[in-house]
Amino acid sequence: MTDINVDILIVGAGPAGLYAAYCAGFRGMRTAVIDSLPEAGGQITALYPEKRVYDVAGLPGVKGRELVAGLLEQCRTFEHTFLLGDQARTLQSGDQEGRFEVGTSAGRRIRCDAIVVTGGIGTFTPRPLPAAAGFTGAGISYFVPDPTQFTDLDVVIVGGGDSACDWALTLEPLARSVTLVHRREQFRAHEHTVALMRESSVDVRTCANVGRILGEGAVEAVEIVDISGNTIETIKAQGVIAALGFVANLGPLLTWGIETRDRRIVVDTHMSTSVHGIFAAGDITQYPGKVRLISVGFGEAATAVNNAAVLLDPTLDLFPGHSTDAV
Ligand SMILES: Cc1cc2nc3c(=O)[nH]c(=O)nc-3n(C[C@H](O)[C@H](O)[C@H](O)COP(=O)(O)OP(=O)(O)OC[C@H]3O[C@@H](n4cnc5c(N)ncnc54)[C@H](O)[C@@H]3O)c2cc1C
C-alpha cells in the first residue's frame, strides 16, 4: 500500500485527529489517518493511558486508555485507512488536479484534496534504553497497549515518571513480579501514585540503573546496577518496559510552508491555515485565546473537517446535520 488516494488526510491520531476522522466519515469523505507512533491516541497513549481524565464533557472520570478506545470505536463506523508507525514528511501541492501529495517515512505517497493537521506537539520518539538495543520486539516495550500481554511474566519497568509508575501499578495484579528501576531517589510522578506503588508489591529500586539485558533472542534476565553501592544483581525478566519519556518534534511539519507562531500552526476561525486546503486542530493550533485541552481539540476538529468538506464540494452545507438523524 504505497500509493493512497483519499479525499482528506488527517496527520496525527491523537484525540483531535481521531475525532476529526469521525467527522470526516460522517461527511462521507474517504479518509486516511497517519501517525508516527505505532498506537493511536497521541499524548494520552504515550504519556498517561492509565490516568483518569475528568474534563471531557459527558464522561466524568474516564481512563485515558478508555477514551482512546471510545474514539477508535467511533471511527470504526467508517472504513478509514489507518497508517500507524509512519510519519508524514514531505508535502507537494498543486498537481494537475490541485491535489496534495504527502510523502511518508515508510515511502508511501498519499494524494488528497484536503489535509487536517492534528500533530499536537509533534512526533514522539521514545527515549531509548541503551541496554535494550537488539531486543526491540523481543521483550522490550516502549508502550503498553495491552497490559494482559504481561500476564504471569516477570517485568522490569525503567523510569521514574507518571508512565513508569502508572504501568507498574497496572501490571502489578497481572504480572508474576514487577520491579521498577529508577536512577534517582525522587520520582517525577504524582505523589499519590508513588505512595500507592510503594504500598503495593512492586519491587522499587531507586538509585539504580539497568546494566545489561541478557537472553538468547529474547529477554531472559536483567542486570540491576545499584549506583550508590556499585553492586550488580541479575534478576529474571521476560518483559522490560522502557518508560524514559519521549522527545517531541514538529520537524517535518515546520517545512510545509504553513505560517507558524511559537512553533504552532496559525489558524483562522475556520481552522484554516495559511495554505489553502490545509486545516489544523488540537494542541498544534495557535490563535488569540487558545486553550490547550482535549475538549477544545474536539471542537476545532469538527470545525476544520466541516470547512474542508465545503471547500471540496461548495454545494454542501457547512452544518453537517445532527448525528441523531443519521441512522
Ligand atoms: C500528563 C498529561 C496529562 C493531561 N491531562 C489532560 C486532562 O486531564 N484534560 C485535558 O483536556 N487535557 C489533558 N492533557 C493535554 C491533552 O493530552 C492534549 O491537549 C491532547 O492530547 C492534544 O491532542 P491532539 O490530538 O491535538 O495532539 P496529541 O495528543 O499530541 O497527538 C498528536 C499526534 O500527532 C502525531 N504526529 C505529529 N507529527 C506527525 C507527523 N509528521 N506524522 C505523523 N504523525 C504525527 C504524534 O505522534 C501524536 O500521536 C494532558 C497532557 C499530559 C501530557
The ligand as a Gaussian input file, in Angstrom:
#p B3LYP/6-31G(d) Opt

LIG

0 1
 C        0.365000      14.188000      31.636000
 C       -0.707000      14.908000      30.847000
 C       -1.998000      14.984000      31.361000
 C       -3.008000      15.651000      30.643000
 N       -4.273000      15.718000      31.183000
 C       -5.260000      16.320000      30.470000
 C       -6.595000      16.425000      31.007000
 O       -6.880000      15.972000      32.116000
 N       -7.535000      17.042000      30.233000
 C       -7.262000      17.586000      29.011000
 O       -8.160000      18.110000      28.368000
 N       -6.015000      17.520000      28.513000
 C       -5.003000      16.921000      29.192000
 N       -3.734000      16.873000      28.678000
 C       -3.489000      17.503000      27.370000
 C       -4.015000      16.613000      26.235000
 O       -3.395000      15.340000      26.299000
 C       -3.731000      17.282000      24.902000
 O       -4.425000      18.516000      24.868000
 C       -4.216000      16.392000      23.755000
 O       -3.556000      15.147000      23.747000
 C       -3.963000      17.084000      22.431000
 O       -4.472000      16.258000      21.433000
 P       -4.015000      16.376000      19.919000
 O       -4.740000      15.314000      19.179000
 O       -4.088000      17.783000      19.478000
 O       -2.427000      16.062000      19.929000
 P       -1.582000      14.837000      20.501000
 O       -2.291000      14.112000      21.556000
 O       -0.249000      15.429000      20.821000
 O       -1.431000      13.882000      19.248000
 C       -0.692000      14.286000      18.132000
 C       -0.270000      13.068000      17.345000
 O        0.288000      13.512000      16.096000
 C        1.364000      12.672000      15.761000
 N        2.229000      13.369000      14.800000
 C        2.831000      14.574000      14.957000
 N        3.519000      14.902000      13.835000
 C        3.310000      13.880000      12.945000
 C        3.754000      13.631000      11.618000
 N        4.543000      14.495000      10.940000
 N        3.371000      12.466000      11.024000
 C        2.592000      11.579000      11.685000
 N        2.142000      11.776000      12.943000
 C        2.494000      12.908000      13.561000
 C        2.047000      12.378000      17.089000
 O        2.781000      11.169000      17.016000
 C        0.834000      12.263000      18.033000
 O        0.391000      10.931000      18.166000
 C       -2.713000      16.244000      29.373000
 C       -1.416000      16.153000      28.850000
 C       -0.413000      15.497000      29.573000
 C        0.970000      15.407000      28.979000

